[in-house]
Amino acid sequence: MLPHSTSTNPAVLSYYTMRRVVGILALALPFALAAGSILTDLLISSHLPHPILQRSISDYYYTPMRDLYVGSLCAIATFLACSRGYDLHDEIAGYVAGACASGVALFPSFNPHSSHFTQLDFAIGLIHTAFASLMFLVLSYICIFRFRKSAPGRRLTPGKRHRNRIYQSSGLVMIVCIIAMVAITIRAVIAERHPSHWLFWSETVALCAFGLAWLTKGEGIMRDKPHERLHSGAHHRPAESC
């Protein structure tokens, strides 16, 4: 008897659902943090927060959105570590990305409300930046080199070709954002001041690129049509159809 198709196999459905959840969390996180912070201040003090947007997504650790920030990153880290691919390289990349996401959550960035940093604050802030940069770097590698792989002997469908373009574009966008984030952070450290708001937008674009790639990989968008799956033989490899 043939294995279940990707539309009926519960294990495969859970696998794709996990990847879609990662994508949705990454896409929603910066906007949920910003909106939640604004609404909280309006409800508590009846005025908009100052600044309206934090200079970095990590700065929301020091707002009432701390639990959402840490919880979302820990959830993403767990899903990344549980992700499975074609071979050991995929699993190692998932473990490393998950560990880095946990590091971003557990080691907070510089407190934007502080005017003086101790050596410990400085060290923790640098660890946070290192984890964030490495996380996006590994995610870029996954998008560009791992997501574009196909099952051996399987014909590329038109949908797969389009998805490969999304994976590659997402990875390249994240690399550009990594360069921007590091440059903004180094400039701020040298000038002994807080980073500009461009750091928030660089992180947001990187998270959106990451989320789009994982949402696509989880068949949330751009999935193959039934007749494309049939002709490509994907129904014989339900866990490798993306």
Long-range contacts (C-beta under 8 A, 24 or more apart in sequence): 2-235, 2-236, 3-235, 3-236, 3-238, 4-238, 5-229, 5-235, 5-238, 6-219, 6-229, 6-234, 6-235, 6-238, 6-241, 9-238, 11-239, 12-238, 12-239, 12-241, 15-84, 15-239, 16-218, 16-219, 16-242, 17-218, 18-79, 18-82, 18-83, 18-218, 19-79, 19-83, 19-214, 19-215, 19-217, 19-218, 19-219, 19-220, 20-214, 20-215, 20-218, 20-219, 20-220, 21-75, 21-79, 21-218, 22-76, 22-79, 22-80, 22-83, 22-211, 22-214, 22-218, 23-210, 23-211, 23-212, 23-213, 23-214, 23-215, 23-216, 23-217, 23-218, 23-220, 24-211, 24-215, 24-220, 25-72, 25-75, 25-76, 25-79, 25-211, 26-76, 26-207, 26-208, 26-210, 26-211, 26-214, 27-207, 27-208, 27-211, 27-212, 27-215, 28-211, 29-57, 29-69, 29-72, 29-73, 29-207, 30-57, 30-200, 30-203, 30-204, 30-207, 30-208, 31-204, 32-65, 32-68, 32-72, 33-57, 33-60, 33-63, 33-65, 33-68, 33-69, 34-60, 36-64, 36-65, 36-68, 37-63, 37-64, 37-65, 40-64, 40-65, 51-197, 53-197, 53-200, 54-112, 54-200, 55-112, 55-194, 55-195, 55-196, 55-197, 55-199, 55-200, 56-109, 56-112, 56-195, 56-199, 56-200, 56-203, 57-200, 57-203, 57-204, 57-207, 58-104, 58-108, 58-109, 58-128, 58-132, 58-203, 59-109, 59-112, 59-200, 61-108, 61-109, 62-108, 62-111, 62-112, 62-113, 69-105, 70-105, 70-106, 73-101, 73-102, 73-104, 73-105, 74-101, 74-102, 74-105, 76-101, 77-101, 77-102, 77-105, 84-239, 85-146, 85-149, 86-146, 86-149, 86-151, 86-240, 89-146, 90-142, 90-146, 93-138, 93-141, 93-142, 93-146, 94-142, 96-134, 96-138, 97-135, 97-138, 97-139, 97-142, 100-131, 100-132, 100-134, 100-135, 100-138, 101-131, 101-135, 103-127, 103-128, 103-131, 103-135, 104-128, 104-131, 104-132, 104-135, 107-131, 110-194, 112-194, 129-181, 129-182, 129-185, 132-181, 132-203, 133-178, 133-181, 133-182, 136-174, 136-175, 136-177, 136-178, 136-181, 136-206, 136-210, 137-174, 137-175, 137-178, 139-171, 139-174, 139-210, 139-213, 140-171, 140-172, 140-174, 140-175, 140-178, 141-171, 142-171, 143-167, 143-168, 143-170, 143-171, 143-174, 143-209, 143-210, 143-213, 144-168, 144-171, 144-172, 147-213, 147-217, 147-242, 150-240, 151-233, 151-234, 151-237, 151-240, 151-241, 153-233, 154-232, 154-233, 154-234, 154-237, 154-240, 155-231, 155-232, 155-233, 156-232, 157-224, 157-228, 157-229, 157-231, 157-232, 157-234, 158-228, 159-222, 159-223, 159-224, 159-225, 159-228, 160-224, 160-232, 160-242, 162-222, 163-216, 163-217, 163-222, 163-242, 166-212, 166-213, 166-216, 166-222, 167-213, 167-216, 167-217, 169-209, 170-209, 170-210, 170-212, 170-213, 171-209, 171-213, 173-205, 173-206, 173-209, 174-206, 174-209, 174-210, 177-202, 177-203, 177-205, 177-206, 177-209, 178-206, 181-206, 216-242, 217-242, 218-242
